[in-house]
Structure formats: C-alpha cells, structure tokens
Amino acid sequence: MDLKLKIWRQKDSQSRGKFVNYKLNDVSPDSSFLEMLDVLNEELVERNEEPIVFDHDCREGICGACGMVINGRPHGPDSLITVCQLHMRKFKHGDTIVIEPWRARAFPLIKDLMVDRYAFDKLIQESGFVSVNTGSAPEANSIPVKKHYADLAMDAAACIGCGACVAACKNASAMLFVGAKVSHLTLLPQGKIEAKERVLQMVAKMDELGFGNCTNTGACEAECPKGITLTNIARLNREYYYAKV
Amino acid sequence: MHRIHSNIPEGPLTEKWSSYKSNQNLVNPANKRKLDIIVVGTGLAGGAAAASLAEMGFKVKSFCYQDSPRRAHSIAAQGGINAAKNYQNDGDSIFRLFFDTVKGGDYRSREGNVYRLAEVSNQIIDQCVAQGVPFAREYGGTLDNRSFGGALVSRTFYARGQTGQQLLLGAYQSLSRQIKQGNVEMYPRMEMQNLVMVDGKARGIICRDVITGKLERFSAHAVVLATGGYGNVFFLSTMAMGANASAIWQCHKKGALFGNPCYVQIHPTCIPVHGEYQSKLTLMSESLRNDGRIWVPKNKEDAEKLQKGEISGSEIPEENRDYYLERRYPAFGNLVPRDVASRAAKERCDAGYGVNSTGLAVFLDFKDSIARLGKDVIEAKYGNLFQMYEKITDDNPYEMPMMIYPAIHYSMGGIWVDYELQTTVPGLFATGESNFSDHGANRLGASALMQGLADGYFVLPYTIQNYLAHEINTPRFPTDLKEFEQAESEVRKRLEDLMAVKGSQTVDTIHKRLGKIMWDYVGMARNKDGLELAIEEIQNLKEDFWNNLKIPGEMDDLNPELQKATRLADFLELGELMAMDAMHREESCGGHFREEFQTGEGEALRNDKDFAYVAAWEYKGEGKEPELHKEALKFENVELKQRNYK
C-alpha cells in the first residue's frame, strides 16, 4: 500500500517543531508500524537526511519503550497493544497517517517522537516498592495469598510504564499509572505494611512532578495497551482517603 | 599468557558454596560506604546486583542504554523461573535441578557453579515473593508451578506469560528504593564504550550519553558487567533492538577472555520470518509446549499444498499428521530441550515438510487441549500469547494451529568468569547472560531468570567482597588520570573513524548481511567448509563496513545511526570469533551442532575425550589470531552420557 505520513519533527526541546510530510510506497500490510518507520528511515538515511527519532526496544509489546500518538490515539487505532505490535493491515492504501509524540508537561520532548518519561521512574523511586532487603525474606509459602487477590495484583502489575495513559489524558494525569502500582502492592499482604505511606507519598510526588488531576474521563483506560482498568484509580482514591483519615 | 583457574572451592559438591562463604573475606560496614561499584545493565542480574550491593552499604553507579532501568530485555521473558522447592511433591530436589541443568547443558558446564545455582534457587523465590511479585497461585493460596522442557518435574514458577516482567519490576523497585536513599546513582540513556584500567585493574568506564553524544568518565573500585547476550549478531533474533555486545567486547579487547562464543541457543517456538523488512523475531513461550502438540504433515503432497496456500492445517486429518517429537522422543515428547526441538523442526523442514509459504515453519496445535480442557482454561493459561500471535500474524490460534520456527534466542557463551564471577581482568566481574558460566552448551527453559537473579541477588554481592576487601585502602580517585584520558580518546577516535567513512551503505544493510552469513553458516547446523566460508565473508564484510558505511548527522548529538554502527562494528568482530570457536570444536554438543559429528539417528555426538573443556579465547590485537585457552571440566558427581530424551 502507498501512504502519506505527517510526522512531527523537532530538533530538540528548545527548537520549534513542525509536521513534515513524507510519502512511502509499497508498504507491506504484514509489517509492523515500527518496521514501516524503519523503511522510511532507511530511505531518509539513503538521502543523507537525519532519520526520525523514536524510542523502541523489545518490539514485543512489553518493555514499554515505544509510544507515539497515531491519528490522535496513543499507540494507534488497534486496542490493547503498543505501537510495536500494531500492524499495517490496520491501514488502507492511500491513507494519511498523522504521527506525534506524547504531549505532557511531565514528559519533556527530547527529539522528534522521543520524550523523557523519567518522571515515571521518580514516582516508583518515591515509594513504589516493598522495603525488603535481599536475604531477609521469609519462606515463600509461609504467607498464603488468596488467588483472587493475587490475580487482581497481577492485573495491575501488568503496567509497562509506556505513558499512554498520560498522553491520552486531557489533564496529563498519571492516576492510572500510580493507581496500578498502588493497587498491585496494596492487594498483596507483602505490600500492605507500607500501604498508607506509599499512597500519600506517591500522590504528593505526582503533583510535584507536574502531572494533572483526574476528572474521570476514562481516556487512560481506553488507550492502555495492557488493559489496566479505572478500578485501579478507584482503589487509589480509596487508599488515599483511608490513609488520610 | 593467561592462567585460567576456575577457583572452585575444594570439598564435596554440596558444601562448596557454604564453605566458600564461611571462609571468604568480607568488608565491614564502615568501609563499604567508601567503595564504589559500577554496574552496567539493569536487567535481572544488573538490577538485582545494584540493589543488593547498595542495600549492603556500597556506593553503586548503575547504567543502562534505555530511558529507564525498567526496560531491560529480561522484561520480555515469558514462561517462568525454576526453583527446587518441590512444592508439587513430585520428587524434585536441589540435586535433581543441578543434574537436569548439567545434563540439559550437554555436560559442558561446571558442576560447582551449577550446584550453587540450584542451591540459591529457592532463596530467589522467597525474595521475589517478599518484594510483591504476583506469582500464579493455587486456590489454597500457595504458589503454583508448571512443567517446562528438559525436566520430569513441575518446578517452574510463573506470573502468567509475563514472568520476566514481574521479576524485573521486583528488582527495579528494589533498585528504585536505593536510588531514593542515595545509595545508587542512576544513569539511564548511557551506553558503555570502553573499560578503564589502572595498574592492571578495572577502575572505570567510558560512556556515551545517548542524548547529547558526549563522552563521560566514571570511576569505581570494581566494575560489574550485566549487559545480556549477543544474539543480535544474527540481526534477526528474539533480542531487543538495542541489545548489543559492545560492553563485553570492549572488555574482551582489554584482556577479559571470552568463553564458548559459539554456544548460542536457538529457541524452537518463534513466529516464522515473514518479510525482508522484518526487524526482529517474536518468541512464543516454551510453556506452550505443555499443551500444544507439534506436527507436520506425513505426506509431502499435503506439505506442498500448504506451502502453496491451497489448504489449511486444520483440513489435514489426524492420521496424516506426523507428531514428530512424540514419535522420536516418547518419554519427553513435546517437552524435549530446546536444542533438540529446534533441530527436529529444521530436519522436517529441510526434508520438505514445512507448512508455510517459505517452507520454514511447523505447526503447534492446541486442538486436543482445547477439546480436553476447554477454551477457557487455555485462554487463562496462554491468553496473552495467543493475542500476541493473532496481532502479529492475523491468524486465530484457537481455530487454526499456530505456525512456529526456531530463532536465535540466548547466548550461553559470554565473558569467561571464575567461581567468583570475576573475569581475567582483576576487578571486572560479569553476571547473568553476559557471562558464560552456568548453562554449558544449552540452556533449559526457565533457567535464565534463575541464573540472572542468582548472580545478582545471592552470588556476586558475596564474591565481589572477596576482591573489595583488598581495596579498602584505595581512596576514591578522580577521572582525570591519564588512563581515563587514553580510554576516552580511543573511543573518540573510533567514533570519528565511523563518521569519516561517508560511504553509501546504511548500518542495517550491512547488519542484515552479517546476520545472513551467521544464520546460514554459524546457525542451527554448522560444518567445516561453511565455517571457513563464514570467516572469509565476515572479513570481507568488515572491510566493506569500514569503507562504505553511511551515517548521517553529527557525532556530538543524538544519533541513532552512529549508535547502531558502534554496536555493529563489535558484532562483526564477535561474529568472526564465534565462527572460529565453532570451527575448532570438532564435536556436536547442545546448541552447537556440527553436521560431521552426529549419531546415526541425527542426534548431537559429543567427544568428551577431546572437548570436555571451556574454550576461553584471548584477544591478541587487530588482525591477529586469538589464542585459545582450555579450562578442563571435571565431572565427579554426574556421569557423562549421551543425552537421552527417548
């Protein structure tokens, strides 16, 4: 298929960015979206132009490195997948595809489609962990965990930290990301001990890092490639109030 | 001339590790905070090591090329992690895990190392559960297990199809806690380019800041490599796009011997190659072989119709299907080790029974399991894998059998280390997949996660102290020493040379050519003529690379093409060493299959008399033949046998 691409190009965080139009012909419907960009980049390099910069690594939908807004939707038109798992058969011959970076104050742009998501790491560093040193763990089966809660914890822990929830949110809120981590750890007995401090610290840090508030629109849930649900935000709110009173 | 000693403690197998720990040197708490340790890589081995060392009180500097330490490729491991807990009461034990691992590695690993690995495996599960890793559980609340290839017991712990992700997040969260406490300085988007040695010891590294392109210097009392495997030398592999061998290769050139470079694992269950534009191969977890049955048509006419797209697999009646693994290996069936399963698939496809348009695919069929257990049970076990398969291939595996083919997956070879995980460069350690140590010539499923975390949590944090105990009087030192200057200028020169080529070929074009040479001649089946040809072709390709490479943009800037080029320059050199190692090893063992050395039934034929050793290669300089050192492998607790999975 032949495609028209409108891609956001920006030299660095200080420069002014703009959309640049490209034409790409004979794209295989079986190639992935990033492979389509690889082909374009090879053409650009052949012409001595700088390739389009974007983050990507595992290309299996699990590392969370890739992410771009495609035709207005984080990770593009398919559901429950990252960009690297999106395949060109979702598009038609002659389509125009608009590609932009994540846009959020807490994710400053680095170049083209690459942004800095270290704010997510700072949230985890704040208290997204269980304080247990290597070597001090009790026998693994000494604390039974109800399968139902272990499964819910796994649902929440499936978050890959890609930032699509923030990019989708009109307030650039990180509530789904924080809600997932708070849920994952609070649902398990191992994480319960620090539950109050954790939720208070992570919420305060979220504000400090410039993420916006949640207004229950649900765009985050709709775009999350791992199907993290709004229930996790509800649980975050409940844990927060519980810690406050 | 290097003397290589494995430094395995004396005494009975079961007491080696405890006696080592009882007698080793330790560093007292007041001295720990005066000692700096560099850890390169933040996967299971690196993340766990950095967190554990920092908890102990050392000052750690942690590096990764990704934007976050959470993205290391350990995250992509799907199936699970082995441990000898024997929760299933099916006869498992530390000895049995040790035995299976030595046998699975085709008797090319060290008994002492493997036994230690099996011993600490149980502690790993305890540690991960305490961190909040949401392993699968039974209704009674206890941990669930599943079986995996190469074992007759169920000892694999798992978190759906995302075990690697969950274990990595556990290590990452522990690392994050230490970053907050100020014990770890985290340097994301920093790629190691060179090792700095002062007075013969590893004392620092030179990194390139991926964003600014600037070179930076870092000093420490010891350097730990945890940079993963080198499968990307084949271009197409199940590795992450950025995974590379540059850190280990630069250390190799500075004196660290390279162990068994020809041992790479080809994973049997990957989605087949589909086009020229393809950038990587996707693995489907080996756990699928628990419930999926592998087959090709019995009749070549059916295979030919499948290849032409005239019929689909589900149209072939039961009696015309050849479940070749069940036929050849009735005891293990579809659960034979990876090297055996991969070769069997290649054998069928080479004989003309492949089932897709390229003829390079076999079926993995869930029809019987769905009929026996119901679609819901299969979906609960493998739902995410089935979804991934459907997104990539546009086929629904609940209705149509999956198509799979082997792909490059894991590097058993790596930097040579002794029992303490120390390389032949004093103060330089290597952990996880980056070292050569525990898997011999073939790794069993669910053992990579085990080894990464064993090294990171429970082995290196001890053994490194035996070295650091002698460094307590060495003060922190500045990075303006001439050795740092020298190491940085070597890197700068190389980058300038790459930028100066200004030829006409892109990095990926050359990398794809290297990958083809490697896959054709240094892949699943190797022979002397092919390997000789491969060495010649790689040398020609290297020349082409340094004369015709094209890199746009600037050196001191974010430049993904330059980044890829530095990695490829090292892959080209490593690829040649792999071919040389494969050529010198005139036997077949595990993942290394030499066509000249096979049994009448086409199984790998080892030569224990001449080749029961670790091949450790020493770099002798540009254009010079590397020197081979041999570390003899002694087997006192396991009898060497022809592996039998029948």
Boltz contact constraints between the chains, C-beta under 6 A:
constraints:
  - contact:
      token1: [A, 28]
      token2: [B, 275]
      max_distance: 6.0
  - contact:
      token1: [A, 30]
      token2: [B, 274]
      max_distance: 6.0
  - contact:
      token1: [A, 31]
      token2: [B, 277]
      max_distance: 6.0
  - contact:
      token1: [A, 35]
      token2: [B, 277]
      max_distance: 6.0
  - contact:
      token1: [A, 35]
      token2: [B, 279]
      max_distance: 6.0
  - contact:
      token1: [A, 38]
      token2: [B, 279]
      max_distance: 6.0
  - contact:
      token1: [A, 39]
      token2: [B, 277]
      max_distance: 6.0
  - contact:
      token1: [A, 42]
      token2: [B, 506]
      max_distance: 6.0
  - contact:
      token1: [A, 45]
      token2: [B, 506]
      max_distance: 6.0
  - contact:
      token1: [A, 45]
      token2: [B, 552]
      max_distance: 6.0
  - contact:
      token1: [A, 48]
      token2: [B, 552]
      max_distance: 6.0
  - contact:
      token1: [A, 50]
      token2: [B, 552]
      max_distance: 6.0
  - contact:
      token1: [A, 50]
      token2: [B, 553]
      max_distance: 6.0
  - contact:
      token1: [A, 57]
      token2: [B, 71]
      max_distance: 6.0
  - contact:
      token1: [A, 57]
      token2: [B, 240]
      max_distance: 6.0
  - contact:
      token1: [A, 57]
      token2: [B, 241]
      max_distance: 6.0
  - contact:
      token1: [A, 57]
      token2: [B, 242]
      max_distance: 6.0
  - contact:
      token1: [A, 58]
      token2: [B, 76]
      max_distance: 6.0
  - contact:
      token1: [A, 58]
      token2: [B, 240]
      max_distance: 6.0
  - contact:
      token1: [A, 59]
      token2: [B, 280]
      max_distance: 6.0
  - contact:
      token1: [A, 60]
      token2: [B, 76]
      max_distance: 6.0
  - contact:
      token1: [A, 60]
      token2: [B, 282]
      max_distance: 6.0
  - contact:
      token1: [A, 62]
      token2: [B, 75]
      max_distance: 6.0
  - contact:
      token1: [A, 62]
      token2: [B, 76]
      max_distance: 6.0
  - contact:
      token1: [A, 62]
      token2: [B, 165]
      max_distance: 6.0
  - contact:
      token1: [A, 63]
      token2: [B, 71]
      max_distance: 6.0
  - contact:
      token1: [A, 63]
      token2: [B, 75]
      max_distance: 6.0
  - contact:
      token1: [A, 65]
      token2: [B, 71]
      max_distance: 6.0
  - contact:
      token1: [A, 81]
      token2: [B, 391]
      max_distance: 6.0
  - contact:
      token1: [A, 85]
      token2: [B, 391]
      max_distance: 6.0
  - contact:
      token1: [A, 111]
      token2: [B, 558]
      max_distance: 6.0
  - contact:
      token1: [A, 121]
      token2: [B, 68]
      max_distance: 6.0
  - contact:
      token1: [A, 124]
      token2: [B, 176]
      max_distance: 6.0
  - contact:
      token1: [A, 125]
      token2: [B, 176]
      max_distance: 6.0
  - contact:
      token1: [A, 125]
      token2: [B, 179]
      max_distance: 6.0
  - contact:
      token1: [A, 125]
      token2: [B, 180]
      max_distance: 6.0
  - contact:
      token1: [A, 129]
      token2: [B, 173]
      max_distance: 6.0
  - contact:
      token1: [A, 129]
      token2: [B, 176]
      max_distance: 6.0
  - contact:
      token1: [A, 129]
      token2: [B, 177]
      max_distance: 6.0
  - contact:
      token1: [A, 130]
      token2: [B, 131]
      max_distance: 6.0
  - contact:
      token1: [A, 130]
      token2: [B, 132]
      max_distance: 6.0
  - contact:
      token1: [A, 132]
      token2: [B, 130]
      max_distance: 6.0
  - contact:
      token1: [A, 132]
      token2: [B, 131]
      max_distance: 6.0
  - contact:
      token1: [A, 133]
      token2: [B, 55]
      max_distance: 6.0
  - contact:
      token1: [A, 134]
      token2: [B, 52]
      max_distance: 6.0
  - contact:
      token1: [A, 134]
      token2: [B, 55]
      max_distance: 6.0
  - contact:
      token1: [A, 134]
      token2: [B, 457]
      max_distance: 6.0
  - contact:
      token1: [A, 137]
      token2: [B, 126]
      max_distance: 6.0
  - contact:
      token1: [A, 137]
      token2: [B, 127]
      max_distance: 6.0
  - contact:
      token1: [A, 137]
      token2: [B, 130]
      max_distance: 6.0
  - contact:
      token1: [A, 139]
      token2: [B, 126]
      max_distance: 6.0
  - contact:
      token1: [A, 140]
      token2: [B, 125]
      max_distance: 6.0
  - contact:
      token1: [A, 140]
      token2: [B, 126]
      max_distance: 6.0
  - contact:
      token1: [A, 140]
      token2: [B, 129]
      max_distance: 6.0
  - contact:
      token1: [A, 141]
      token2: [B, 142]
      max_distance: 6.0
  - contact:
      token1: [A, 141]
      token2: [B, 143]
      max_distance: 6.0
  - contact:
      token1: [A, 144]
      token2: [B, 141]
      max_distance: 6.0
  - contact:
      token1: [A, 144]
      token2: [B, 142]
      max_distance: 6.0
  - contact:
      token1: [A, 145]
      token2: [B, 137]
      max_distance: 6.0
  - contact:
      token1: [A, 145]
      token2: [B, 141]
      max_distance: 6.0
  - contact:
      token1: [A, 146]
      token2: [B, 141]
      max_distance: 6.0
  - contact:
      token1: [A, 147]
      token2: [B, 137]
      max_distance: 6.0
  - contact:
      token1: [A, 147]
      token2: [B, 139]
      max_distance: 6.0
  - contact:
      token1: [A, 150]
      token2: [B, 134]
      max_distance: 6.0
  - contact:
      token1: [A, 150]
      token2: [B, 137]
      max_distance: 6.0
  - contact:
      token1: [A, 153]
      token2: [B, 134]
      max_distance: 6.0
  - contact:
      token1: [A, 154]
      token2: [B, 134]
      max_distance: 6.0
  - contact:
      token1: [A, 157]
      token2: [B, 134]
      max_distance: 6.0
  - contact:
      token1: [A, 161]
      token2: [B, 70]
      max_distance: 6.0
  - contact:
      token1: [A, 185]
      token2: [B, 132]
      max_distance: 6.0
  - contact:
      token1: [A, 188]
      token2: [B, 132]
      max_distance: 6.0
  - contact:
      token1: [A, 190]
      token2: [B, 130]
      max_distance: 6.0
  - contact:
      token1: [A, 190]
      token2: [B, 132]
      max_distance: 6.0
  - contact:
      token1: [A, 191]
      token2: [B, 132]
      max_distance: 6.0
